[in-house]
Structures are given as C-alpha cells and as structure tokens.
C-alpha cells in the first residue's frame, strides 16, 4: 500500500507552530516563576503582568491549535487509508470494502458495465486449528497465500477483502447468465482449496462459500454480508467445498432454529422437560 506523505509546506508550518507554542508556554512558565517572587506594588504593574500572561497563554493555545489542524487532514487520510486495508493480506478490510462497494456498483463493475452484482463470502474454518498447532505466524502466512490466490483470480475485475479471521469476501459483476456466477464461484473455491505447505508437509484445505446478490436499491453492506454468510452456513451443512446462493427462506429457517434453541434453553431452566421410556 502506498503511504500518504505529508506535504513539505505542511511540515514547515507544523514545525513553526509547534515551536511557537512551545516557546510561548516556556516563556509563560518563566514569567510566572519570576513574577511569583515579586510584590506587585501598583495596579499598573498587576495589569501589565496579567496582560503579558494572557498574551503568552493565547499564543501557546493558538500555536497548539494550529499545529494540530495544520496536519489534521493528512493524518486523518493516512489513518483512514490504513484502516481500509487488511494489514495481513493487503486486501481490503471490512471498512475498506464498505467504502468501495457503492462506487464499484455505481460504475457497473468496470468498463464492461455488467448488469448484476454478487457478494461471495468464503470461509477457511480450519484457521484456528492451524494457529493452535503451528502458531499465529504460520496462520498469517497462510492468510497471505490465500489473499494472493484471490487477488490473482479477481484482479481488477472485482473487489477482494478479508473481513475477519479466515473469512474472505469477493464482489463480482456478472451478466444475466447464471453460468458466469457458477464458474466464478467454483474457480474461487478451486484455487483456494489447493494444498498449502507448512514446513515440510503439504496440507489439504477446505472452503465453503455463500453468495448473495447485490440489488440496485443498494441495501447496507452488513445486510448483504449477513445473507451471504447465512448461505455459506447452509452450504457447510451439505459438506466441504460446497456453495449456496441466499434466498429468503434461509432467514426464516435460521430464525426458527434460533427460536427453538431459545425455547429449549428456557425449558431446561424452568425444568419443563420430562424423560419417558418406551
């Protein structure tokens, strides 16, 4: 990632204002120490001393404020740029994906001006096992391998992000033909599922994917991501290396399952279950 640089002029003004604020504060302290031991014999001396102290305090405050705001825009832009990129893989972060999604959709996914857009959620559920067995550094190296694989497949035609842990997200544009979506999703799963080498051993890795369509009314990214994750969870129930497309019935089934779990938990607490032998 290219780091934003602070303009030379901004650096000069920042140095000057910090210096002026520091000098003002230092002189204020010296005057206060010097005058603390003196007896102000007249109203004029007291007024003069108060005016000098007030002026130096104003200089220190103004200099500090200017020093803060002079580089504020550059610092905030650099900070936001850091937040938009995942520090491990170099892909977009969760916040970076949210910032880039609207622009990608509004531009039609690039020069080809596609008609439909899909968010694909991919999960490497064995990351915790690798971290516990080989350490976090090995886990991070695996994430970088997966990030490089995804970037090679997606390139400039879509968005690639790591949103959390072993969860990656791809946003792609496609035409009305569903075969394009199928081919793209299976290609992503295929390249991610290639064995990885840890030390001298080669390990098999397994992925699942969930797909949610991004409609033109541009719902919040978190809702789209939640739908894709729900489809991914549904696909995991059918086995490793599979994928599913979200449909509203999945939300209904998930809500019903959570209701059953909550009711069973309450029944256990209230001692409402009885065991019968047949």
N, C-alpha and C positions, 0 to 999 in steps of 0.2 A: 504494500500500500504506500502511495506517495504521501509523505508527510508535508502538511502545510507549513510554510515558512513565514515568519513574521517579517513584514517589510522593513527595510533599513530605516526609513523615515520614522516609522512607528517605534522602532527600538531606540532611536535617538531621543525622541520626545519622552519615551517612558523613562529612560535613564535620567534625563534632565529633571523631570517632575519628581521622580523618586529622590534625586539628590536635593532638590529644593525642599521637599517635605522633610527630609532628614535633617537638613541644615536648620529649617525653621523649628523643628522640635528640639534640636540640640541647643539653639540659642535661647529658646523659651526656658529650657531647664537651667541654663547658666544664669539668665537674668533672674529667675525665681530664686536660685540659690544665693545670688549676690545681694538681691534686694531683701531677702528674708532677714538678713542680719542688720539691715539699716532701719533707722527710725524715720518715717515719713513726717517731716516737720510741718508740712503745709498741705493744703487742699490741692495746690497746683502740682506738687510732687506726686501725690497719690493719684491724681487724674492722669498725669503723664505716664506713670508706671502702669496703670490699668490699660491705657491706650496701647502702649507697647506690647504688653502681654496679649491683649486681644488681637492685635495685628499679626503677631507671630503665630498665635493659635490658628487664625484664619488662613495664613499662608500654609501652615502644616496640613490643615484639613483640606484646602483646595489642591495642594500638591498631591496628597494621597489619593483623593478622589480622581484627579486627572490621571494619575499613574494607573489606577485601577481600570478606568474606562478607556484609556488610550489603546490598550491591547486587548480589551474585552472581546471584541468581535473576532479577532484572530484566534484567541484562546478558545472561545466557545466553538468556533468552526472546527478547530483541531480536535477538541473533545468530542464533538458530535461525530466527526469522521471516525474516531477511534471506536465509538460505541456502535457504529453502523457495520463494522467488520468483525467477524469472529477471530479472536486472537490466535486460535489453534490452527484452523484450516485456511484462513484468508478469505473464506467465502463471506457472504452477507450474514450478519447476525439477525436475530429476531426483529429488532428495531429497524435494522437496515432493510430487511425485506418489506416491512410495513411501509417504509418511506418510498421504496422503489416500485411497489406493486401498482399503485394508481397510474404512475407515469408509463409503466410498461403496457398496461391495459389500454390506456388512452391512445397510445401510439400504435395500437394494433399488433404489438409483438415484434415490430421491426418493419423493414421495407416491404415485406410480403403482405402485410395487412390481413392477418388471419381473422376469422370470424368468432372463434370460441377460445376460451382460456381455461386452463385447468391447473389446480394446485395438487401436487403429488407429495404425500408425506411418506417418508421412508425411515424405517427403524431398524437399527442394529441392536437387538436385545441382549446380545452377549457381551456388551462393553463392560458391564460390571464384573463379569467373571474374569475377563482379561485383566482388568485393573487389579482385582484381588489376587490374581495368580502371578502376574508379571510386573505389576506396578503401574502407577499413573503415567509415567513417561512412555511406556510401551503402548498404553491406551491412547495417548495423544498422538503417537506416531501412526497408529492405525487410523485414527481420525483424519490425519493429514493425507494418508494414502487414499482413503475413501473420498476426501474432498478433491484430490487431484483427478481421480477417476470420473467423478461427476462433472468437474469443470471441462474435461476433455470431451465428454459426450454432449453437454449442454452448450458450451462455448458462448457465443454472443447471441444465440437464438432464444435464450430464456434467462431466468433468474435462478441462482443456486444459493442456498443458505443452510447454515447449521443453526437450528433453533434451540436445542438443548440436548445434553448428553450425547446419545447415539442417534438422535433424530435429525434427519436432513429433510429439506423441503426444496422442491423444484417447481417452478412456474413455467408452463409452456403454452404456446399458442398452437391451435390446430384448426383445420377446416371442418366442415360438417361430417366428413367421413370418419367414423369411429375407429377405423383400422389404423389411422395415424396415431391416435391415443394409445391403442393397444401396443403397437410396435414401439412407441417411445417408452412406455412403462416397462415392457418386457426387456428392452435394451438397457434401461437403468438397472433393473434387478439383475440382469445378466452380468453386467460389468462389476457391480458391487459384490456379487456373490463369488467372484473369482477368489481362489485361495490366497491367503496372506501369509507371509513368512515372519515368524517371530524367532529370533535366534537362528538355530539350525533346522528348525521344524517348520513345516507348512501346515497351516490350519484352515479348515473349511469354515466359511462364514455364511450366515443365513439372514435373509432380509424379508420383510413384508412391506407392502405398500397400500396406501389408501388414496383414492382420487376424489376430489370434489371440484365441480365446475364453478367457475367464477362468472356470475351472471352480470349483465350490463348495469344493473342497478347498484353495483359496487357495494355489497354488504361489507361490514367490518372484517378485516383480515382474520381476527381471532375467531370469528364465527366460521369462516371458511376452513381455517386450520382445524377447528374442533370437529367439523364434519369429516374432513379428510382423516383425522386421527381415529374417528369412530369407524370409518370404513376400513382403516388399517387393522383395528382391533377385530373387526368382523372377519377379515381375511386370515388373521392369525389362527382363528378357531378352525379353519379348514386345512391348516398345515403351513409349513415353512415355504418361503419362496413364492407366495401367492399374493394376489392383489384384488381389491374390490373397489367399485365405484359407489359413492354415497347415494343413498336415496332416503326420503323422509321416514320410511318405515324403520330404518335403523335407529333413529332418535326415539321413536315410540317404543321399540324393543328395549333400548338402553334405559329409558325412563321406567318402564315396567320392571326391569331387572333390579334397578336401584330401589324401587318401591317394595319389591319382595324382600330384598336384603334388609331394608329398614324395618319392615313389619316383622320379619323373623327375629331380628335383634331385639325389638320391643317385646315380642312374645317370650323370648328367653329371659329377659329381665323381669317380666311380670309372672314368670313361672306358669305360662299358659299352655305349654306343650306337655302332652301325656304319651307315654310309650305303651303300645298294645302289642301283645304277642299273638300271632295267628298260627 
